[in-house]
Each structure stands twice: as structure tokens, then as C-alpha cells.
Amino acid sequence: MKKVNYITPFVFVVASVQFFMSISVRAEVELIEQLDLDKDGQITIKEAVSNPAILAAFGKIDTDGNGKISSIELKETKVLPKKDKDSSKPR
């Protein structure tokens, strides 16, 4: 009878899921830090003006209707702007 090792694939899957979740969280935190001009930890409509993707979806992201997007609301809606290919090039 062959002994099957299930632990290695299981650990790999768990580690992969954790890695991809941490990337998403970092992207949300970076987006809030980038747009949050008054450093209150939330994005207002005035702050969202500089990001067309967030501005266009502001009403859908702001689920509690308080006029601010929190990190929790941003995470729940999974709305992150697409990175512009040319944004990394110097002008």
C-alpha cells in the first residue's frame, strides 16, 4: 500500500492563498495612502477626483453612504484601478 503525502500540496495551497490575499490588501492600503490627502484613513469624493476608476465607482464602493470610502468598503467591492503601463516611464 502506497502512503500518500497530502500535507505538502495542502501547505502549498494555503501559502498561495495567503500570498495572493496579502497582495490585495497591500494594493488597497497603497491606494488609500495615495488618494487620502487629509490622512484620515478614508477617501472622500474630492480625493477620488484624481483617480477616474475610483471616482466612477464611488457610489457603489461607498456602501454605507457616508461620503467616504473606507479600507473595508474598498476590500469588499474589489474595485482597484488598473495600473497604467506608461505610468512607470519617466517623462
Order of alpha helices (4+ residues) and beta strands (2+ residues): alpha-beta-alpha-alpha-alpha-beta-alpha
